[in-house]
Amino acid sequence: MVREKKEIGYEGWKDKYKYGERWMKPYFQELKENMESMLVLLNGIT
């Protein structure tokens, strides 16, 4: 991977392997689900 990163450059390597997106998507998906659950609970209370 290091050799490939040097050959295609950091930006190309990052785009190819979606580097940095691996942890972001699950985090925001969980946050979205938690917010939706809270809205359902709050709407049921009022």
Beta strands, then each sheet from edge to edge (+ up, - down):
end
